[in-house]
Amino acid sequence: MSTFSGLVAEFPDIRIDFFRHHPDVPPPLACFLSHVHSDHLSGLESLRSPFVYCSAATREILLRLERYPCRINYAQGILETRQQTYKHLAKVMKPLPLETPTVIELRPGHSIQATLFDANHCPGAVMFLIEGDGKAILYTGDVRSEPWFVNALARNPILIEYTSRLKTLDKIYLDTSFTDDVSFQTKSEGIAELLRKILRYPDDTIFYMQAWTYGYEDVWLALSRALKSPIHVDEYKLRVYGALRTRMAGQPLTELHLCTGAAALTGHMCGNTPLPGCLTSDVDVRLHSCEKGNMCSAAKHPAVVRIQPIVAHLPNGTNLVEAGVGGGGEDLEREAELVSQELLALLELYATIPFVEETSSNFNRITASNDVPEAYRKEVFNVLKVALSSGRTLSLNLDISKLEDHYSSGLPTVLQALSDLIPENSQCIKSECEAAHDLPRVIQFPYSRHSSYPELCHLIQVLRPMDIWPCTVDAKRWAAEGISIKTLFGQHCAGQIFQHDVELGALSTACTIPAVDPQHPESQHVDSASELESLLAPGLIMADTHSVQLVQLPAQLPGSTSNEHEPVSPPLKRKRINLAEGEGLEETTPDDSQQTQSSWASEISTRHYLTRRDAYLLTLDNVDDNDDWKPIALLSTDGHHNVAETEL
């Protein structure tokens, strides 16, 4: 998953792939979006200005994208989901052609030049070459830099000045999803392996391809051609991919296909004859890739052979599986996800909701009693904390079609979904299913959408920049294993001073995030601005900048009990918090181009979360203790008072 903050040091007036407000940083004059995977869309839903530049395919997919952020309803003890789209950004998104330098005026007398290059990741995914004021950077986004891809960049006429050392890139903002020195099979090798496996099956075998995110379109095309069968997909996928086929205004017979392979997927015209693509709504086919939460009857048949992509086959006989690496894990599926503001609230509520019964075989980490195992509590707490620190949403892998009652679900179901998010001890698993049978029910094949470390080194060797900034960083792992940009790529760069290493070294000595210790819950308080900042992405203010408050994490970890609930909602007038200096400022109207009135209406501030949480906890105590009724303050009368109202 991307951890990039969106800030480009060489061009402070632009933002790339992260659109939330940064304190003490002027709003951007231009934004750029590399592709539509969810970890690159943070804050885009509330963007009002400025223009966002992207590829034409990314724009059309984004305008048809559906996401389902959640909020916690304390009164009913459920998780409520709403549909979120990006249709309102139609006039904000500005498509640019690939491999065409385009001058963009940021303000009078100040311009930059942007050039888009295909990133070999998913439809519409691009890299950005930004040039201006004697500086130049390359932002890769998510990229698969296979050998053929790097060779094509080396001879590209726009990049040849940099690959021939006539000019030097100041910095490459690099996709560092994988930094272990392990080679991956190329995409073509993975597809060839898959075709060899499926052609061994009888001609009446039905296959289900688990393509739940963008980036496996070439696999669809190869499978459809090899089996001479269209691929059944759900209506949502048909709408999204259908947007890649368009017609020119006033010329209905002239078609445009917005990315490579779009015509083969969605169909095209040959003279006056329409020819279909490989995607279809017909269920009577051999290949299926329909929505996993709403599979057709044919795909549910127990005899169906499932096709599962993995990252790579390793030399020791294990498979490297993609466990959330690089983001976009379920972007083609309509699933519930937690936004940043809900993560703190869920940390609180998670401590109060017991598990009544075991409802799934996957729920093996949770007992059927009211107690939650200590190891599980710690793991879930860490999952939520990591998601909060990234400033991005957390997908629950909970399909919308499976919610219990019209976009809502009981919290035990949500907690069960959280159990599946706990990472395994290793991403390497034995491929026993294929070894045990000649014709296994699950076929795995290597197909990574991200670059391996050797491939990244090849890309850096060709471009030889002065500096590199990693866009995917596990700070804890990097610190523990001594990983740095210098150790990873220093030998391939023209410079030897790496800004990320300097900042990470300074940050590691000045700010550390305490580990969750179930034995000492009192140490989990967040009682200063600097500690709150450590839980948020660097420089990130939560979406409701009108009422950002210092908050307190659970004084008692999940599973502990107490009859006292200290109020954490501040009774004083709302203030804005300067996260950098820890000073409270009187509330003012924020000059924030990232906010809209519609986003305020749909989002609730942290203060209101905590106030409702207090009311919920007091209600639970009142139910349990009939002799000692605790008054519940009304939000409308006690919200800005220091003392309770006098009884008349």
Secondary structure as the mmCIF struct_conf table of DSSP 4:
data_model
#
loop_
_struct_conf.conf_type_id
_struct_conf.id
_struct_conf.beg_label_comp_id
_struct_conf.beg_label_asym_id
_struct_conf.beg_label_seq_id
_struct_conf.end_label_comp_id
_struct_conf.end_label_asym_id
_struct_conf.end_label_seq_id
BEND BEND1 GLY A 6 GLY A 6
STRN STRN1 LEU A 7 LEU A 7
TURN_TY1_P TURN_TY1_P1 ALA A 9 GLU A 10
TURN_TY1_P TURN_TY1_P2 PRO A 12 ASP A 13
STRN STRN2 ILE A 14 ILE A 16
BEND BEND2 ASP A 17 ASP A 17
BEND BEND3 ARG A 20 ARG A 20
TURN_TY1_P TURN_TY1_P3 PRO A 23 ASP A 24
BEND BEND4 VAL A 25 VAL A 25
HELX_LH_PP_P HELX_LH_PP_P1 PRO A 26 PRO A 28
BEND BEND5 LEU A 29 LEU A 29
STRN STRN3 ALA A 30 PHE A 32
HELX_RH_3T_P HELX_RH_3T_P1 SER A 38 HIS A 40
TURN_TY1_P TURN_TY1_P4 SER A 42 GLY A 43
HELX_RH_3T_P HELX_RH_3T_P2 LEU A 44 SER A 46
BEND BEND6 SER A 49 PRO A 50
STRN STRN4 VAL A 52 CYS A 54
HELX_RH_AL_P HELX_RH_AL_P1 ALA A 56 LEU A 62
TURN_TY1_P TURN_TY1_P5 LEU A 63 ARG A 64
STRN STRN5 GLU A 66 ASN A 73
TURN_TY1_P TURN_TY1_P6 TYR A 74 GLY A 77
STRN STRN6 ILE A 78 THR A 81
STRN STRN7 GLN A 84 THR A 85
HELX_RH_3T_P HELX_RH_3T_P3 LYS A 87 LEU A 89
TURN_TY1_P TURN_TY1_P7 ALA A 90 VAL A 92
STRN STRN8 MET A 93 PRO A 95
STRN STRN9 LEU A 98 LEU A 98
TURN_TY1_P TURN_TY1_P8 GLU A 99 GLU A 99
STRN STRN10 THR A 102 ARG A 107
TURN_TY1_P TURN_TY1_P9 PRO A 108 GLY A 109
STRN STRN11 HIS A 110 ASP A 118
BEND BEND7 ASN A 120 CYS A 122
TURN_TY1_P TURN_TY1_P10 PRO A 123 GLY A 124
STRN STRN12 VAL A 126 GLY A 132
TURN_TY1_P TURN_TY1_P11 ASP A 133 GLY A 134
STRN STRN13 LYS A 135 TYR A 139
BEND BEND8 ASP A 142 ASP A 142
HELX_RH_AL_P HELX_RH_AL_P2 PRO A 147 ALA A 154
TURN_TY1_P TURN_TY1_P12 ARG A 155 ARG A 155
TURN_TY1_P TURN_TY1_P13 PRO A 157 LEU A 159
HELX_RH_AL_P HELX_RH_AL_P3 ILE A 160 THR A 163
TURN_TY1_P TURN_TY1_P14 SER A 164 ARG A 165
BEND BEND9 LEU A 166 LYS A 167
BEND BEND10 ASP A 170 ASP A 170
STRN STRN14 LYS A 171 LEU A 174
BEND BEND11 SER A 177 SER A 177
BEND BEND12 ASP A 180 ASP A 181
HELX_RH_AL_P HELX_RH_AL_P4 LYS A 187 ILE A 198
TURN_TY1_P TURN_TY1_P15 LEU A 199 ARG A 200
BEND BEND13 TYR A 201 TYR A 201
TURN_TY1_P TURN_TY1_P16 ASP A 203 ASP A 204
STRN STRN15 PHE A 207 MET A 209
BEND BEND14 THR A 213 THR A 213
TURN_TY1_P TURN_TY1_P17 TYR A 214 GLY A 215
HELX_RH_AL_P HELX_RH_AL_P5 GLU A 217 LEU A 227
TURN_TY1_P TURN_TY1_P18 LYS A 228 LYS A 228
STRN STRN16 ILE A 231 HIS A 232
HELX_RH_AL_P HELX_RH_AL_P6 GLU A 235 GLY A 242
TURN_TY1_P TURN_TY1_P19 ALA A 243 LEU A 244
STRN STRN17 ARG A 245 MET A 248
TURN_TY1_P TURN_TY1_P20 ALA A 249 GLY A 250
STRN STRN18 GLN A 251 HIS A 257
BEND BEND15 CYS A 259 CYS A 259
TURN_TY1_P TURN_TY1_P21 THR A 260 GLY A 261
HELX_RH_AL_P HELX_RH_AL_P7 ALA A 262 THR A 266
STRN STRN19 HIS A 268 CYS A 270
TURN_TY1_P TURN_TY1_P22 GLY A 271 ASN A 272
STRN STRN20 THR A 273 LEU A 275
BEND BEND16 CYS A 278 CYS A 278
STRN STRN21 LEU A 279 THR A 280
BEND BEND17 SER A 281 SER A 281
BEND BEND18 VAL A 283 ARG A 286
STRN STRN22 LEU A 287 HIS A 288
HELX_RH_3T_P HELX_RH_3T_P4 LYS A 292 ASN A 294
TURN_TY1_P TURN_TY1_P23 SER A 297 LYS A 300
TURN_TY1_P TURN_TY1_P24 PRO A 302 ALA A 303
HELX_LH_PP_P HELX_LH_PP_P2 VAL A 304 VAL A 304
STRN STRN23 VAL A 305 ILE A 310
BEND BEND19 VAL A 311 VAL A 311
STRN STRN24 ALA A 312 HIS A 313
TURN_TY1_P TURN_TY1_P25 PRO A 315 ASN A 316
BEND BEND20 GLY A 317 GLY A 317
STRN STRN25 THR A 318 LEU A 320
BEND BEND21 ALA A 323 GLY A 324
TURN_TY1_P TURN_TY1_P26 VAL A 325 GLY A 326
BEND BEND22 GLY A 327 GLY A 327
TURN_TY1_P TURN_TY1_P27 GLY A 329 LEU A 332
BEND BEND23 GLU A 333 GLU A 333
STRN STRN26 GLU A 335 LEU A 338
HELX_RH_AL_P HELX_RH_AL_P8 SER A 340 TYR A 350
TURN_TY1_P TURN_TY1_P28 ALA A 351 THR A 352
HELX_LH_PP_P HELX_LH_PP_P3 ILE A 353 PHE A 355
BEND BEND24 GLU A 357 GLU A 357
TURN_TY1_P TURN_TY1_P29 SER A 361 ASN A 362
TURN_TY1_P TURN_TY1_P30 ASN A 364 ARG A 365
BEND BEND25 ILE A 366 ILE A 366
BEND BEND26 ALA A 368 ASN A 370
HELX_RH_AL_P HELX_RH_AL_P9 GLU A 374 SER A 390
TURN_TY1_P TURN_TY1_P31 GLY A 391 GLY A 391
BEND BEND27 ARG A 392 ARG A 392
STRN STRN27 LEU A 394 ASP A 399
HELX_RH_3T_P HELX_RH_3T_P5 ILE A 400 LYS A 402
BEND BEND28 GLU A 404 TYR A 407
STRN STRN28 SER A 408 GLY A 410
HELX_RH_AL_P HELX_RH_AL_P10 LEU A 411 SER A 419
TURN_TY1_P TURN_TY1_P32 ASP A 420 LEU A 421
BEND BEND29 ILE A 422 ILE A 422
HELX_LH_PP_P HELX_LH_PP_P4 PRO A 423 GLU A 424
BEND BEND30 ASN A 425 ASN A 425
BEND BEND31 GLN A 427 GLN A 427
STRN STRN29 CYS A 428 LYS A 430
HELX_RH_AL_P HELX_RH_AL_P11 GLU A 432 ALA A 436
BEND BEND32 ASP A 438 LEU A 439
BEND BEND33 ARG A 441 ARG A 441
STRN STRN30 VAL A 442 PRO A 446
BEND BEND34 ARG A 449 HIS A 450
HELX_RH_AL_P HELX_RH_AL_P12 TYR A 453 LEU A 463
BEND BEND35 MET A 466 MET A 466
STRN STRN31 ILE A 468 PRO A 470
BEND BEND36 CYS A 471 THR A 472
HELX_RH_AL_P HELX_RH_AL_P13 ALA A 475 GLU A 481
TURN_TY1_P TURN_TY1_P33 GLY A 482 GLY A 482
HELX_RH_AL_P HELX_RH_AL_P14 ILE A 485 PHE A 489
HELX_RH_3T_P HELX_RH_3T_P6 GLY A 490 HIS A 492
BEND BEND37 CYS A 493 ALA A 494
BEND BEND38 GLN A 496 GLN A 496
HELX_RH_AL_P HELX_RH_AL_P15 GLN A 499 ALA A 510
HELX_LH_PP_P HELX_LH_PP_P5 ILE A 513 VAL A 516
TURN_TY1_P TURN_TY1_P34 PRO A 518 GLN A 519
HELX_RH_3T_P HELX_RH_3T_P7 PRO A 521 GLN A 524
BEND BEND39 SER A 528 SER A 528
HELX_RH_AL_P HELX_RH_AL_P16 ALA A 529 LEU A 535
BEND BEND40 LEU A 536 LEU A 536
TURN_TY1_P TURN_TY1_P35 PRO A 538 GLY A 539
BEND BEND41 ALA A 543 ALA A 543
TURN_TY1_P TURN_TY1_P36 THR A 545 HIS A 546
BEND BEND42 SER A 547 SER A 547
BEND BEND43 ALA A 555 GLN A 556
TURN_TY1_P TURN_TY1_P37 PRO A 558 GLY A 559
BEND BEND44 ASN A 563 ASN A 563
BEND BEND45 SER A 569 SER A 569
BEND BEND46 LEU A 572 LEU A 572
STRN STRN32 LYS A 575 ASN A 578
TURN_TY1_P TURN_TY1_P38 LEU A 579 GLY A 582
STRN STRN33 GLU A 583 GLU A 586
TURN_TY1_P TURN_TY1_P39 SER A 593 GLN A 594
HELX_RH_AL_P HELX_RH_AL_P17 GLN A 597 SER A 602
HELX_RH_AL_P HELX_RH_AL_P18 THR A 606 ASP A 624
BEND BEND47 ASN A 626 ASP A 628
HELX_LH_PP_P HELX_LH_PP_P6 TRP A 629 PRO A 631
HELX_RH_AL_P HELX_RH_AL_P19 LEU A 635 ASP A 638
TURN_TY1_P TURN_TY1_P40 GLY A 639 HIS A 640
BEND BEND48 ASN A 642 VAL A 643
HELX_LH_PP_P HELX_LH_PP_P7 ALA A 644 GLU A 647
#
